[in-house]
Amino acid sequence: SKCYYSIVIPVYCNEKTLKELLVSLKDDVIKKNKHLNAEIIFVDDGSYDNSYNQLQQLKKVHSDLNFTIIKLTRNFGQGPAIFAGYEHARGDCVVNIAADLQDPIEIINEMLHYYFEKNYKIVLPIRRSRHDSFFRNFASKIFYWIIRKLSFKNMPVGGFDIFLIDNKIAKFIIGSKESDPFIQGQILWSGYKPKYIFYDRKKRFEGKSKHTLSKLTKFFIDGVMSYSFLPIRMMSYIGIIISIIGFFYGSYIVYDHITYTGPPRPLGWASLMIVILLVSGFQMIMLGIIGEYIWRTLSQSRGRPQYIIEETIK
C-alpha cells in the first residue's frame, strides 16, 4: 500500500526512551492520522548500550506497525544516520525527530497538516524555549547568529533540529554526496519556502546529551565552511590591511632612519616581538582556514560512503 509519510529517527544510546517514544508515535500520531499510511525507520548509529536489542523487542511487540530497523556498523554521526533513513524512506514526505523525547511528538500532526493540506514542502518547528544549560543556550544563539550572517539569512534565530521535508528534497540531499554535510543548510539551500511553527522544548527525559563540545564545534565549522566563502575572503582582506599597515610603517621607519639626527637609540626589541607575534597569529589563523578548505576538498574527492549498514530488519 502507498506510504504517505516516513518518520526517520536516529538512535544513539537511547535505550531508556525508545519504548515510550514508540508508544507515543503510535497513539499520538499514527492513530490520529489513520487516513495516511506511515512508516517508522529507526537507525541505530553504533549505540554501545542496549538500544538495538530494545528496538528488536519493540518490533516484535508492535508487529502491527510498519517499522524498519537499520543498524550501522559504527557511530557515523547524526547526519549520516539520517541519510541512511532517507535511503529507505518510501513516503511522500520525511519527518525527522530525535529519540530523546525532548521534542513533543504531537507536533508531527501539525507538520503533516501543513504538508498535505497547505502544500508546504518544508516544515520547520522552531523552539520558543529550551531547558538546556546557560552555556548551551548561549553557544546556540551565537552559532546561529553567525550562520545567519555568513550563510543563510533565512536560518531561524534558534536553528532547528526536527523537520519535515518533501521526499524530493530528501533525495536531493542524498544525491549531493557532501563529505561534511550540514543538513539544515542543505534544506534551506533547496529554495523551497519553509513553514515555521513554534513549540517549547521539554527537559531531557533520561540521560545526557550526546552532542559533545567536539561534535558541536564540527557542526559549527560545517555550517560555516560548507556554505560561505567569507572566511577565505576575510583572509584576503586581513592580509591586504596588514600589508598596507606594514608598508606605511616600514616607510615611516625608513624616513625616520634617514632624518633622525639625535643620539643612537636602542633597538625596539619589545615592539619587534609584538609585531612578530601579531603577524604570526594572523598567519596561523589563515593557515588553519586554508587547511579546513583543503581537507574538505580531499575528503570530498575520496568519495567514501557516509555510512555502512550492517543489518536491516523490516
Disulfide bonds with the S-S distance in Angstrom:
none
